[in-house]
Amino acid sequence: MTKLSDQRLKDMAEELPGDIGRRSDQRSRLLCIIEILKKYTDQERGITISEIRKILKFRSKSDKSPSEPTVLQDLRAIAGNNIPGLQILKPAKGKNDGYKCIRAALSSEEARPLINITKSCKFITQDQCDILTDHLKGMVSHYQQDKMCQEVHVEERKKSQFPDIFKAIDVASAALREGKKISFKYCYYDLNGAEQYLKNENNNCPKKDSYDFTETPIGIIYSFNNYYLETWSDIPYNGQHKPIRRLERMRDPKESILNATINKEISCLKRNIDTQIAERFDMMAGERCEIFLKVDSLYSNLIFNRFGYDHAFEHKISKKGAEVGYLRLTVQLSEAFYRWLFGASNGIKLVKPKS
């Protein structure tokens, strides 16, 4: 076991979070020792009683080091009390490899895929991604954090700039539990990637230029790295009673005072929602092909949602008040891709290749 220098131990003391260990009372000392074990030990690296005493001394405002029997008593109490999510391994008899935290809230094997999934998640903002990643890294040792950063290269698409996804999930969940409708505005992205609100063009809508929707939530679905909310609209929107909403595109979501609509079709949708996910949301792999698409501005959000926010439209044309753009993409041809393409109706057209 490599002996740590006093300078390194001083740095470790400064890296501990908040005011933990600043006071010399027993509670502060115990919490500080737990944090030292979690942050600086794992299955491969331990820390000795002598090193813990020095860290506590550098950390304390009084600059006093607790006695070795005191620290040993604290370590035995921590190791012997089965703290949830924490498993401490004592050094074997005759060895001086120190105490080790071999099990924290997450192991490095568990934290790694969660960090990679968070980094590649496109429906959260970059700030939210950084916060979540830091929280996950904080659950493993300092040495394992360095390993995880070095081992995997993650595809990181340009992320959305709008942070409403967590609020939308909370509001939708509450409305489902309490049997209420949900009210919201819904956005799409134009050919420049700028956010626009979608008009509620129902004939019975009380306001001429209303952007507000009030619908009955049926179920929250996570598929193809996106959150969806399947809803029921009492007045059909574009001929559809059951639109599917992307949760990160909801703005100002609120639980309505109106009770959720109850009918046989909604009950059937709720019973069968799990079996419909693969058919309605997921895209399976197929043959790679380069294609050219002609896209109406109202449908450009389908491109950004499916293929990322960093695609640029070329040859924009305004015709009869509507804007269209052309886009080159490399896609995987499959039944799911064609379902997605044909589902866009005339809003997205395949221009090339003719085959």
C-alpha positions as CSV (number, residue, x, y, z in Angstrom):
1,M,0.0,0.0,0.0
2,T,1.5,3.4,-1.1
3,K,1.9,5.8,1.8
4,L,0.1,9.1,1.2
5,S,2.1,12.3,1.6
6,D,1.0,15.0,4.1
7,Q,0.4,17.4,1.2
8,R,-2.0,14.8,-0.5
9,L,-3.8,14.3,2.9
10,K,-4.2,18.0,3.2
11,D,-5.6,18.2,-0.3
12,M,-8.0,15.4,0.5
13,A,-9.2,17.2,3.6
14,E,-9.9,20.3,1.5
15,E,-11.8,18.3,-1.1
16,L,-14.4,17.1,1.4
17,P,-17.9,18.7,0.9
18,G,-19.4,21.5,3.0
19,D,-18.4,22.0,6.6
20,I,-18.2,18.3,7.4
21,G,-15.5,17.6,10.0
22,R,-14.9,21.2,10.8
23,R,-16.1,20.8,14.4
24,S,-14.4,18.5,16.8
25,D,-17.5,16.9,18.3
26,Q,-18.2,13.2,17.9
27,R,-21.0,13.5,15.4
28,S,-19.0,15.7,13.0
29,R,-16.0,13.3,13.3
30,L,-18.1,10.2,12.5
31,L,-19.7,11.9,9.5
32,C,-16.3,13.0,8.3
33,I,-14.8,9.5,8.6
34,I,-17.7,8.0,6.6
35,E,-17.2,10.6,3.9
36,I,-13.4,9.9,3.8
37,L,-14.1,6.1,3.4
38,K,-16.7,6.7,0.7
39,K,-14.7,9.2,-1.3
40,Y,-11.1,7.9,-1.0
41,T,-11.4,4.1,-0.6
42,D,-12.8,1.2,-2.7
43,Q,-12.1,-2.5,-3.2
44,E,-8.5,-1.8,-4.4
45,R,-7.5,1.1,-2.1
46,G,-7.7,1.5,1.6
47,I,-6.8,4.1,4.1
48,T,-5.0,3.7,7.5
49,I,-6.0,5.0,10.9
50,S,-2.9,7.3,10.8
51,E,-4.0,8.8,7.5
52,I,-7.6,9.3,8.7
53,R,-6.3,11.1,11.8
54,K,-4.2,13.5,9.7
55,I,-7.1,14.3,7.4
56,L,-9.3,15.0,10.5
57,K,-6.6,17.3,11.9
58,F,-6.2,19.2,8.6
59,R,-10.0,19.5,8.3
60,S,-10.7,20.6,11.9
61,K,-10.8,24.3,12.8
62,S,-9.0,23.5,16.0
63,D,-6.1,21.8,14.1
64,K,-6.2,18.9,16.6
65,S,-6.0,15.2,15.8
66,P,-8.2,12.7,17.6
67,S,-6.4,9.8,19.3
68,E,-5.8,6.5,17.5
69,P,-8.1,4.5,19.9
70,T,-10.9,7.1,19.2
71,V,-10.6,6.7,15.5
72,L,-10.4,3.0,15.8
73,Q,-13.5,2.9,17.9
74,D,-15.3,5.1,15.3
75,L,-14.3,2.7,12.5
76,R,-15.5,-0.3,14.3
77,A,-18.8,1.4,15.0
78,I,-19.2,2.3,11.3
79,A,-18.2,-1.2,10.1
80,G,-20.3,-3.0,12.6
81,N,-23.6,-1.2,12.4
82,N,-24.7,-2.1,8.8
83,I,-25.3,1.5,7.6
84,P,-27.7,1.2,4.6
85,G,-25.8,1.3,1.3
86,L,-22.4,1.2,3.0
87,Q,-20.1,-1.8,3.6
88,I,-16.7,-1.3,5.3
89,L,-14.0,-4.0,5.1
90,K,-11.5,-4.1,8.0
91,P,-7.8,-4.8,7.2
92,A,-6.9,-8.5,7.4
93,K,-4.9,-9.6,10.4
94,G,-1.2,-8.8,9.8
95,K,-1.8,-6.5,6.9
96,N,-1.7,-2.7,6.8
97,D,-3.8,-2.1,3.7
98,G,-6.2,0.1,5.7
99,Y,-10.0,0.2,5.9
100,K,-12.0,0.0,2.6
101,C,-15.4,1.0,1.6
102,I,-16.3,-1.9,-0.7
103,R,-19.9,-1.0,-1.1
104,A,-21.3,2.6,-1.3
105,A,-24.7,3.8,-2.7
106,L,-23.6,2.6,-6.1
107,S,-20.7,0.5,-7.3
108,S,-18.5,1.8,-10.2
109,E,-20.1,-0.9,-12.4
110,E,-23.6,0.4,-11.6
111,A,-22.6,4.1,-11.8
112,R,-20.8,3.8,-15.2
113,P,-23.8,3.0,-17.4
114,L,-26.0,5.5,-15.5
115,I,-23.4,8.3,-16.2
116,N,-23.2,7.3,-19.9
117,I,-26.9,7.2,-20.3
118,T,-27.2,10.7,-18.6
119,K,-24.5,12.1,-20.9
120,S,-26.2,10.9,-24.0
121,C,-29.7,11.9,-22.9
122,K,-31.0,14.6,-25.3
123,F,-34.2,15.7,-23.5
124,I,-32.4,17.3,-20.5
125,T,-30.4,20.5,-20.6
126,Q,-26.6,20.5,-20.3
127,D,-26.8,22.0,-16.8
128,Q,-29.1,19.2,-15.7
129,C,-26.8,16.7,-17.3
130,D,-23.8,18.1,-15.4
131,I,-25.6,18.1,-12.1
132,L,-26.9,14.5,-12.4
133,T,-23.5,13.3,-13.6
134,D,-21.8,15.0,-10.6
135,H,-24.3,13.3,-8.2
136,L,-23.6,9.9,-9.7
137,K,-19.9,10.4,-9.6
138,G,-20.2,11.4,-6.0
139,M,-21.5,7.9,-5.2
140,V,-18.3,6.2,-6.0
141,S,-14.7,6.7,-4.9
142,H,-12.4,9.5,-6.1
143,Y,-10.2,6.9,-7.9
144,Q,-13.1,5.2,-9.7
145,Q,-14.4,8.6,-11.0
146,D,-11.1,9.0,-12.9
147,K,-11.4,5.5,-14.3
148,M,-15.0,6.0,-15.5
149,C,-14.1,9.3,-17.3
150,Q,-11.2,7.6,-19.1
151,E,-12.8,4.3,-20.1
152,V,-15.8,5.2,-22.2
153,H,-16.4,7.7,-24.9
154,V,-20.1,8.7,-25.1
155,E,-21.9,10.1,-28.1
156,E,-23.2,13.4,-26.9
157,R,-25.7,15.1,-29.1
158,K,-26.5,18.8,-28.8
159,K,-29.1,19.0,-26.0
160,S,-32.4,20.8,-25.6
161,Q,-32.2,24.3,-24.0
162,F,-35.5,24.0,-22.1
163,P,-35.6,22.5,-18.6
164,D,-39.4,21.7,-18.2
165,I,-39.0,17.9,-18.6
166,F,-38.8,17.1,-14.8
167,K,-41.7,19.4,-14.0
168,A,-43.8,17.9,-16.8
169,I,-43.2,14.3,-15.5
170,D,-44.1,15.4,-12.0
171,V,-47.3,17.1,-13.1
172,A,-48.3,14.2,-15.4
173,S,-47.7,11.7,-12.6
174,A,-49.7,13.7,-10.1
175,A,-52.6,14.0,-12.6
176,L,-52.6,10.3,-13.3
177,R,-52.6,9.5,-9.6
178,E,-55.4,11.9,-8.7
179,G,-57.6,11.4,-11.8
180,K,-57.3,14.9,-13.1
181,K,-56.7,16.4,-16.6
182,I,-53.4,18.2,-17.4
183,S,-53.1,21.7,-19.0
184,F,-50.1,22.8,-21.0
185,K,-48.8,24.7,-24.0
186,Y,-47.0,22.6,-26.7
187,C,-44.1,23.6,-28.8
188,Y,-42.5,22.6,-32.1
189,Y,-39.2,23.6,-33.7
190,D,-39.0,25.5,-37.0
191,L,-36.4,25.0,-39.7
192,N,-33.9,27.1,-37.7
193,G,-34.4,25.0,-34.6
194,A,-36.2,27.9,-32.9
195,E,-39.1,27.1,-30.5
196,Q,-42.6,27.9,-31.6
197,Y,-45.9,27.3,-29.8
198,L,-48.5,25.1,-31.5
199,K,-51.9,26.6,-31.9
200,N,-54.9,24.8,-30.6
201,E,-57.0,24.9,-33.8
202,N,-60.0,22.9,-32.5
203,N,-63.2,24.5,-33.8
204,N,-64.8,24.6,-30.4
205,C,-61.8,26.3,-28.7
206,P,-63.1,29.4,-26.9
207,K,-60.1,31.6,-28.0
208,K,-59.4,32.3,-31.6
209,D,-55.6,32.1,-31.2
210,S,-55.3,29.8,-28.2
211,Y,-52.1,27.9,-27.5
212,D,-53.5,26.1,-24.4
213,F,-54.4,22.4,-24.4
214,T,-56.3,20.5,-21.6
215,E,-56.3,16.7,-22.0
216,T,-56.7,13.5,-19.9
217,P,-53.4,11.7,-19.3
218,I,-53.4,8.0,-20.1
219,G,-49.9,6.9,-19.4
220,I,-46.2,8.1,-19.3
221,I,-44.0,6.1,-21.7
222,Y,-40.2,6.1,-21.9
223,S,-39.1,4.8,-25.3
224,F,-36.1,5.4,-27.6
225,N,-34.5,7.7,-25.1
226,N,-37.6,9.9,-24.9
227,Y,-40.5,10.5,-22.5
228,Y,-44.0,10.5,-24.0
229,L,-47.4,11.2,-22.5
230,E,-50.3,9.5,-24.2
231,T,-53.4,11.6,-23.7
232,W,-57.1,11.8,-24.6
233,S,-58.5,15.0,-26.1
234,D,-62.3,15.3,-25.6
235,I,-62.5,17.4,-28.8
236,P,-60.4,15.7,-31.5
237,Y,-57.3,17.6,-32.5
238,N,-56.5,17.1,-36.2
239,G,-59.0,14.2,-36.1
240,Q,-57.2,12.5,-33.2
241,H,-58.8,11.8,-29.8
242,K,-55.6,10.3,-28.5
243,P,-52.5,12.4,-29.3
244,I,-49.1,11.4,-28.0
245,R,-47.2,14.3,-26.4
246,R,-43.4,14.6,-26.0
247,L,-43.0,15.7,-22.3
248,E,-39.9,17.9,-22.9
249,R,-42.0,19.9,-25.5
250,M,-44.6,20.8,-22.9
251,R,-44.5,24.3,-21.5
252,D,-46.1,25.6,-18.3
253,P,-47.6,22.2,-17.5
254,K,-50.3,22.3,-14.7
255,E,-52.7,19.8,-13.1
256,S,-56.2,20.9,-14.1
257,I,-59.1,21.3,-11.6
258,L,-61.1,19.2,-14.1
259,N,-61.6,15.5,-13.5
260,A,-60.1,13.2,-16.1
261,T,-62.4,11.8,-18.8
262,I,-63.5,8.2,-18.2
263,N,-64.7,6.0,-21.1
264,K,-64.2,2.5,-22.5
265,E,-61.6,3.5,-25.1
266,I,-59.4,5.2,-22.4
267,S,-59.7,2.1,-20.2
268,C,-58.7,-0.1,-23.2
269,L,-55.7,2.2,-24.0
270,K,-54.5,2.0,-20.3
271,R,-54.7,-1.8,-20.3
272,N,-52.8,-2.2,-23.6
273,I,-50.3,0.6,-23.3
274,D,-47.3,-1.7,-22.6
275,T,-48.0,-3.9,-25.6
276,Q,-48.2,-0.9,-27.9
277,I,-44.8,0.6,-27.1
278,A,-42.8,-1.4,-29.6
279,E,-45.2,-0.8,-32.4
280,R,-45.8,2.9,-31.9
281,F,-42.5,4.2,-30.5
282,D,-39.4,2.0,-31.0
283,M,-37.3,1.9,-34.2
284,M,-35.4,-1.3,-35.0
285,A,-32.1,-1.4,-36.9
286,G,-31.9,-2.0,-40.6
287,E,-29.7,-1.3,-43.7
288,R,-27.9,2.1,-43.6
289,C,-28.7,4.5,-46.4
290,E,-28.2,8.1,-47.2
291,I,-31.5,9.9,-48.0
292,F,-32.7,13.4,-48.9
293,L,-35.9,14.6,-47.3
294,K,-38.2,17.6,-48.1
295,V,-39.6,18.9,-44.8
296,D,-42.5,21.2,-44.0
297,S,-41.6,23.7,-41.2
298,L,-44.4,22.4,-38.9
299,Y,-42.8,18.9,-39.1
300,S,-39.2,19.9,-38.6
301,N,-39.5,19.1,-34.9
302,L,-39.9,15.4,-35.9
303,I,-36.4,15.6,-37.5
304,F,-34.8,17.3,-34.4
305,N,-36.6,14.9,-32.0
306,R,-35.6,11.7,-33.9
307,F,-32.1,12.6,-35.2
308,G,-30.9,15.4,-32.8
309,Y,-30.8,19.2,-32.7
310,D,-27.6,19.6,-34.7
311,H,-29.0,18.9,-38.2
312,A,-29.1,21.9,-40.6
313,F,-31.7,22.4,-43.3
314,E,-30.6,23.7,-46.7
315,H,-32.4,25.3,-49.6
316,K,-35.2,26.8,-47.6
317,I,-38.1,27.8,-49.7
318,S,-41.2,29.9,-48.8
319,K,-44.3,29.0,-50.7
320,K,-47.8,30.2,-50.1
321,G,-47.0,31.2,-46.5
322,A,-45.4,27.9,-45.7
323,E,-41.7,27.2,-45.4
324,V,-40.0,24.0,-46.5
325,G,-36.4,22.8,-46.3
326,Y,-34.2,20.0,-47.6
327,L,-32.1,17.8,-45.4
328,R,-29.6,15.0,-46.0
329,L,-29.5,12.2,-43.5
330,T,-28.0,8.8,-43.0
331,V,-30.7,6.4,-41.6
332,Q,-31.3,2.7,-41.0
333,L,-34.0,1.4,-43.3
334,S,-36.4,-0.7,-41.4
335,E,-40.2,-1.2,-41.0
336,A,-40.0,1.2,-38.0
337,F,-38.3,3.9,-40.1
338,Y,-41.0,3.6,-42.8
339,R,-43.7,3.8,-40.1
340,W,-42.1,7.0,-38.8
341,L,-41.8,8.4,-42.4
342,F,-45.3,7.5,-43.5
343,G,-46.7,8.7,-40.1
344,A,-45.5,12.2,-41.0
345,S,-48.1,12.3,-43.9
346,N,-47.2,15.0,-46.5
347,G,-45.1,16.9,-44.0
348,I,-42.0,14.9,-44.7
349,K,-41.3,13.5,-48.2
350,L,-38.5,11.2,-49.3
351,V,-36.9,12.9,-52.4
352,K,-33.9,10.7,-53.0
353,P,-32.9,8.0,-53.7
354,K,-35.8,7.1,-56.1
355,S,-35.3,3.4,-55.4
